[in-house]
């Protein structure tokens, strides 16, 4: 603590003056450049898109991580196809929120945590970091829990699966190149698609899928239902996603001229991740729900699919779980290291060699190793932790959204690229719905026999 608080007043003033000058200079430079994307032939635009693609797609696919898969599996097993429609509709708020982070990064050239400290001081930066740290440590535990559970299906000892995964996570970032880490992450993104054929192998009644996806059954509306809904929202929009994408945009050196392509990257990722989440619900709804099979985690869903949907469906589900957990762990851990590095002025780029950014890489390694050790503690309630993480993400999200809205409405930072009224109103509405659902879940926990229509 003392290390971070030495001469904070002078340090804040210095960082504020320097960063303001840098941001203003960057904005003027970027705004004088005229984008040539519209003048390029289609094949050049496609090439440029693949060069820009990465931050949005990776953060969205990392969103489909162990906790999200568990929550979606439980939703399908308990309520069938009823929540598929809600998941698909969440693609819009997911896109709007992540588009704001991409815009902040490309216009200012600065990460999210840096801007919070620069604009609001170290105290508010600590509030932001505190929310992020609590969410991320718990999230890392759930990622390793997913890896360990899938390993158990293949009769791999927990210590082996967890420690080997931790070693691989450390290796991915030690190359000293952002591009290399991004390519590896994109490979893991592709394996998320395995959930789609797994759902088809479950042979769902597509007429029932469509009909029940947009229906509501009041008899299901109780405390458990509310918690599942909150968990799904928390599984879709997570605080660490905001920090990761903005820092990734900066580390990749994308500019305001890339903003249109960044929006496509974000939009494709948002739609794709919600389709994958919907297919997870469909696969468990078509098998576990109709056969009245209850589960507590994603690995149980994979095991239960084998006798009901076939051996290959269970294997595809398990492989998808491992890959998604690995990608989620990478993004969560690196977003934490980026946030602390930006706030306290450490060298914090994946383009730096480990010896050039010792604190940054040490913080990343510490997060990975601590979570790996925690998940190996005997009899730790991993299922309860997973559910609480998703609900906690949803309840803490309004704090993160508050900072995001303040920054994206600051004309000194973004100039003409500030939010429009629709984005502001929609984001505020998301926060209000989440807070309302959180209060409702507390009331229904205290009064389990009460329902809103009584």
Order of alpha helices (4+ residues) and beta strands (2+ residues): alpha-alpha-alpha-alpha-alpha-alpha-alpha-alpha-alpha-alpha-alpha-alpha-alpha-alpha-alpha-alpha-alpha-alpha-alpha-alpha
